[in-house]
Amino acid sequence: MPSTARTRSSSSASRWGSSSMPATSGSSMPNAAPSADARGWLRPAGAIVVAVTLARVALLAFNRTDLFVDEAQYWLWGQNLALGYYSKPPLIGWTIRAVTELGGSDSPFWVRLAAPLFHGATALILGAIAAPRAGHRAAIWVSATWITLPMVSLGSLLISTDTVMVPFLALALLAWLKGLDVGGSHRWAALAGVALGLAFLGKYAAIYYLLCAALAAALTWHARPGWGPAITGLGLFLLTISPNVAWNLGNGLSTLAHTLDNADWVRDPGTRAQLNLSGLAGFLAAQFAVFGPVLFAGLLVLAARPRQLAAEGRLLLLFSLPILVIVSAQALLSAAYANWAATAYVAGTLLVVPWLLERHVNWLRASLALHLAIALLLPLLTILGTGLRAGPEGQLLLERYLGRREMTAEILQAAAAAGLDTVVADDRDVLADLFYNRRDDTVAVFARPVNGRAPNHYVLKHSMPRDLAGPVLLVTRQDDQPNECTGETLGRIAPATGAYAERSQKLFRVEAQCLVGRSSP
């Protein structure tokens, strides 16, 4: 039987792009011995990526926004290293802890610093995938395109689970494709499995790649590594994620429950699944902003005519399109955030950029120019645009990233004025901001106890102790006295602008034991 690798000989262009292009003779294992056209990409691509990344790091130092609620929560996770957390896997907490320890600071700059660095690494890994397949010119364009994608420019300003996932996802794809190039390899499969496991520890959306690999193997012969390498890759993936699986089993599967909350229709499809056409339209429209208008349009064009793609183009499409379809189905049946399909654009970039470079280079240039403008505008907004307003009501453009430190300061001042050294809150945003912004204060902060399943990390791990006695400062959005507790109203914090403009907080002095006996529903 002829080897899988031997039957793949063709030029880089024909293997990547349109199947109508004539194949030319070449190495039967193109990744093992790259052509001259595959070399020389790293220096120019590296120069672009390093320049953009250094500029982002420099501008990040002047960022005037507060940590968003999710970022503050991830920082708190890093203060209590564990194998898992309430709603997400642990890699983001580990990453923030490592960077802040190295920097000797917990300031927003150090909390967010890994973001531009991780995206820079991803850009170079994608270039390494593209070089032996589409040539050094395409590799440079792939790296330059990734580092300037709108979602990457935004993701470099904030620390998120998408950001810590994508370099490992790209590495997993590189290793898997390398293994396929040689007809199956235990070594490359092992690297792919470990890398995908680390990506999964960054964000559970990495699991899509298992589905994509299985679907590709079922539909295309050249995507089959053989049972041995497939088992090796799957085994090491499972081994890598096993500590987090064990944590979930020991913590009531809280992360699974949270995931099902996001896809709530799964719990009861008969009553909860409803066709949300406007939600689907909104989600798909948002992808033109996430991936870029030219690139997303290009991906849709290629998805509409897969038979015109060469074998490796179809393979990359199978690592992108199924993810987009799955998240679109979620948007149709319930709701989906714009970034939930970010996993699709790792392979999507590798597919669309070489095709545009070969067929529509002017559109690719226009896309890069637009993305560069966005890449410059976004960090400048965080420095110079914190007072800019938009919309019919004149809301601050960056409203949800502002006013959080001020809210914490007012709460702590109220506690001090009332002679209280314990604050209890029931709003996740308030808790996130309190834990982060009061890190140098001696005031104790707890989540208000609740009945039933914990609705967030703070209730799960930082709920007020049941034996706590004495008066506490209760911070709540409720206007009335808490339950039947007899307490003293201390006022209301109602900012006119910022993240809490629409979520004013009422302050009560209450006995802790009253809150324990009458947990919030």
N, C-alpha and C positions, 0 to 999 in steps of 0.2 A: 504494500500500500504506500503511495507517495506521501511524503510528509506534508503536513499542513503548511509549514513555512515555505516549502519549495513551490507550491502552487500560487504563492502570492506575489511573484515577481512582477513589478511594474514600476513606472516612474512615480515620483512623489506626487506630481500633480494629478495623475490619473487615479491613484489610490485614494486621493483626498477629495477630489472634486467630481465633475461630471463624468459619468460612465461613458459618454459619447466620445471622449478623448481617447486617441489610440494609446495603448500601452507600449512602453519601450522596455527593452531588456535591461536587467540590472541585477543587483545582489538578491539572492533568494531570502536573505535575512537583513533587510535594510537597516534595522536598528543596530545590528552587530557591527556593521561597517558603513557608517554614514558616508554619503557622497560628499564631494567638495562643496556642493551647494548647501549641505546641512551644517557646515562648519562656519565659524566666524560670526555667529549670531549673538553670542553671549556678551561680548564687549559692548556693542552698541545698545543692545537691549538692557544690559546691566546699567549702563550709563543713564538711560532714560528712567529706569525704575528707581535707581538710587537718587537721582536728582529730584524726582517727584516725591519720593518718600522723605528725603531730608527736608524739602520745603514744607511738607505736611507736619513733620515733627516740630519744625521751627514755628509754624503758625499755631500749632496746638498749644504751645507754651503761652500764647496770648488769648486763648479761648476764654470768653467771659461767661459762658453758660454753666449752669449747675449740672451736677450729675442727674440724669433722668432716673425715675423710680427703679427701672430695671438695673441700671448701672450701679446704683447705690446698693441694691440687693445683692448683685454679684460681688461687690466689694465685701459685703458682710459675710458672704459664703467663704471668701478667701481668708477671713479672720478665724474661721472655724473649719479647718480642712477636714473634708469627709469624702467618702466614695460616692456620694450622691446628695442631691438636694431636692427640695419639694417639687419644683416644676421643671428642672433642667438637669442634664448630666453635669459632672463636676469640673470639667476641664477649664471652664472660664474662671471659676473661683481659684483654681490652682494657678492659672496664668496671672491673674491680677495679684495674687499673693507673691508670686515670684518676682514680678516686675517692681512692686512697691517695696519689697525687701531689698532688692538690688538698688533701688533709687533712694531708699531711706526716707520715703515720704508717702503719705496716703492722699496727696493732693489730687484733684481731678486730672492733671496732666499725667501723672504716673499711673493712675488707674486706667487711663485710656491709651497709654503709649503703645501697648502691644498691637493696637488696631492697625495703624499704618504699616508697622513692621510685618505683620502677618499677611497683609494684602500684597506687600512688596514681594515676599517669598512666594506667594501664589502666582504672581505674574511671571516670575522666572521659571517656576515649575511648568507652567503652561507653555512657555517658550521652549522648554526642553522637550515637551511632547510634540510640539509643532515642527521643530527643526528637521528631524529625520523623515518627516512625512510630507511636509509642504515646502521645505527649503528654508534657508536662513532669513530671507526677506520676510516670509510669512511669520516666522518665529518672532522677529522683531516687532511686527505689527500686532501679533497676538499679545505679547507682553505689554506693549504700549496701550493697546486697547483695554486690557484688563485693568491696568493700574489707573485708568481714567474713566472706567465705567461709572455712571451716576450712582449706582448702589455702592460702589467701592469708595467713591468720594465721600458719600454720606457715612458709610461704614468706617471710614478712617477718622472720623470726628468723634465717634462713640465706640464704646466697647460692647460687643454683642456676641451672641452664640454663633451667628452666621460667620462672623469674622474669624473666630477661633476654629471653626470647622473647616473652612474652605482650603487652607493649605494642605491639610491631611487628606481631604477629599481629592484634590488635584494629584497628590502623591500616589494615592491608591489607584487613580485612573492611569497615571504614568506606568506604574508597575504592572497593572493588569494588561495594558496594551503591549508592554515589552514582552510579557509572557506569551501573549498571543502571537507576537511577531516570530517567535521561535517555536511555535507549535505546541506551547505548553511548557511551563517551567515551575518546579517546586520553589525555587529561590524567589522568583518574581511573584509567585502566588503568595508566598509567605509575607513578603513586604507589602503586597496589596492588602492582605488580611489585617496585618497590624496597623497599617495606615488608615484603613477604613474603620477599624476599631477605635483609633484615636479620634477620627472624625466624628464617630458616633458619640464618643465621650464629650465632644464639643457641642453637638446638637443631634437629636435623634433623627432628624431629617436625613442624615447620612444613610439610613437604612434603605432609602430609595435605590441606592446603587446596587444592593443585592437583587432587588427586583429587576432593575435594568439589565444587570449581567445575566440573570436567568432568562429574561425575555430575549435578549440578544442571542444567547446560545440556542434558544429554541427556534429562532427565526433565521439565523444565518450561520452557516457552517464554520466560517472563519472566526466566529466569536466563541468557539468551543475549545477550551484549553485542555480537555481530557479530564476524566474523573479524578485522577490522582492530584493534579494541581488544584482542581476545584475544591476538593476535600481539604487540602492543605490550607488554602486561602480561607475557607469557611471556618475551619477549626481554629486558626489563629485569630480570626475575627472574634469568634465566640470567647476564646481565652482572654483576649484583650478587654472585652466588655464585661467579663464575668464578675469583677468586683462591684461594678455598678448594679448588675442584675441582683447580686446578693444583697446589696444595700436596699434595693427596692423591695425585695421579698421581706426584709427585716423591718421595713418601715411602712407596711400596709399598702404597698404598691401605689404610693402617693403620686409618683410621677405619671404612672399609667392613668390614674384617675384624672389628673390634670389634663393629660393629652386627650382623654375622652371628653372632658369638658369643652375643649376647643372644637372637637368634632362631635357636638352634642347629639346630632341626629343618629349616630351609631347606637346610642343606648336604646332608642325606641324609634326606629325608622318609620313605623306606621303613622306616628303622630307628630314627630319632630321634623322629619324630612319634608321640606316644601321647596318648590321651584322658586328660586330667587334670581330671576333673570337680570334684574338691575344689579344685584351683587356680582353676578358673573361678568356682566358688561363692565362694571367698575373695576373688578380685579384685572381683567384683560387689558383695559385701558391703562391701568397703572403700570403694567409691564413695559409699556413704551417708555415710561419714565425710569423704571428700575434698570432695564437692560439697555435702554437707549432706543429712540424711534427707528433709526436705520437698522440697527442690529436685530431688534425684535421683528421688524417687518421682514428682514432677510430670513430669520428663522422660520417665520410662518410660510414664506415662499418655498423654502426647502422642505418643510414638513408637508406641504401640499403636493410635492412631486418627488417623493423619495426614490422612485425608480430611476430618476435621472442622476442620482448620486452614485459614486463608486462605492465599493464594499466598505471601506473605512469611513466614508461619509455617512453611510447608513448606520454603521455601528455607533458613531458619535451621536447621531440623531436619536438612537435608542437609549442613550444615556442622558437625553435631554427632554424629548417630547413626552415620554410617559409621566415624568414628574409634573410637567405643565398640565397634562390631562388630569392627573389625580387631584392636584390642587384646584384646578378649574371645577372639577366635580364637587369638591368641598365648598367652593364659592357658590355654586349653583344650588346645592342642597341646604346650605346654612350660611356661612360667611368665611372669608379668608383674607388675611392681611396680605399686602402687596409683596412683602419679603418672603412669604412662605414658599415661593417657587425659586428662590435664589440658587438652590442646588442645581437647577436645570441649566444655569448659565455658565458653569464650569466647562462642560462639554459643548454647550451652545457657542461659547466664544471660539473654541477650537474648530467648530464646524463653519460658522458664518464668516469669520474674518478671512481665511484663505480664499473662500468662494468670492467674497466681495473684492479682494485684492486681485483676483484673476479676471473677474467678469465686470465689476462695477467699482473700479478703484476711486473714481471721483466721489462716489457716495461714501466710501470708506473714509476718505480724507475729510469730507464734510462732517461725518460722524465724529471723528477724532477731534476736529476743531470745536464742535459743539460740546463734547465731553470735557475738553480742556477748559473751556469757558466756565462750565459748571464746577469743575474741580478747583478753579480759582475763586469763584463766587462764594461757594459754601463756607470755606474757612473764614473768608473775609466777613461774611455775615455774622459769624460767632464772635468776631472781634469788634466790628464797627456797626453791626446792624441790630444790636440788642434792643434798640429803641424804635425800630421800624415797625409800622403798623400796616395791616392789610385787612381786606374784607369789609362788608357793609357796616359792621359794628366797630371797626377800627381796632381790632385785637392786635396785640403784639405778634409779630411774625414768628418769633421763637418763644411764644408764651409758655409752653409746657416745660421749657428748659430754664425758666427764670422764676425767681421769687421763692425758691425752696429753702435756701439758707435763711432768708428773712423769716419764713414761717417757723423754722426751728428756733431761731433766736427769740421770737415773740413767745413761743411756748415755754422756753426755758426761763425767760424773764418773768412770766406769769407764775411759774412754779416757785421761783425764788421769792417773789413778792408775797406769795401765800405761805411761805415757809415749808414747802413740800419738797421732798427729795426723790419722789417716785412719780413717773408719768406713765399712764396707761392710755393707749389709743386703739381705735377700731378701724381706722382708715389705712389701707396698705401704703398709700403714698406718704402719709404722715409718718408712719412707722419707718419706712425706708429712709426718709429724710432725717428723722430723729436719730436713728442708729448711726448714720454716716456723719451728720453735721455736729452731733454732740460727742464725738469720739474723744475729745479732750476734756469733757465735763464729767463730773462725778454723779450726776443725776442718773438714776436707774430708769430704764425704759422697758416696758412690757406691752405685749399685745393683749387686748381684752379677751378673756376666755369666751369660747363659743360652745354651743351644743352641737354634737355630731361631728362630721368630718371637718378637719381643719381647712379653711378656705385659702390659706396662703402659708408661706414659709414662716412668717412671724408667729402665727398662732400655733404652728406645728412645733417650732423649736424655741420660741421666746414668749410663750404664754405666761401670764401672771401666775406666780406660784399660788396654790390653793391655800397655803398656810400664811400668806402675807397678811399682816395686820396693820391697822393704822390708816390715816387718811392718805389719799393719792389724788393727783390731778388727772381727771379723765378728760381726754380730748376726743370729741365725737362730732359727727355731722348731724346728730339728732338734736332737735330743738328742745325737747322736753326733758324732765328729770329722768335719768337712766332707770328704766323699769320702775320698781317701787322703792328705789333707794331714796333716802332723805339726804339731799346734798345741797351744797351752796353754789349758786350760779356765780361764776367769776368773770363772765363776759364772753365775747365772741371775737374771733380773729377773722376779718373779712377783707382781704386785700382787694384793691380795685383792679390790679393787673397781675400777671404772672400765672403760674400753674394753679394757684388756688383762687383765682378770680371767681370761679363758679363752684368752688367747694369750700365754703367758709366752715370754720370749726368752732363749736361751742365748748366752753371750758366749765367743768364742774369740780368742786371739791367733794369727794365721796369717800366712804369707808371701803377699804379693799375687800373686806369680807362680804359686803353687800354685792359687789360685782361677781364674786365667786359663787354666791348663792343664786344669783340671777344672771346667768350667762346670756349674752346676746344670742338671738336665734340664728 
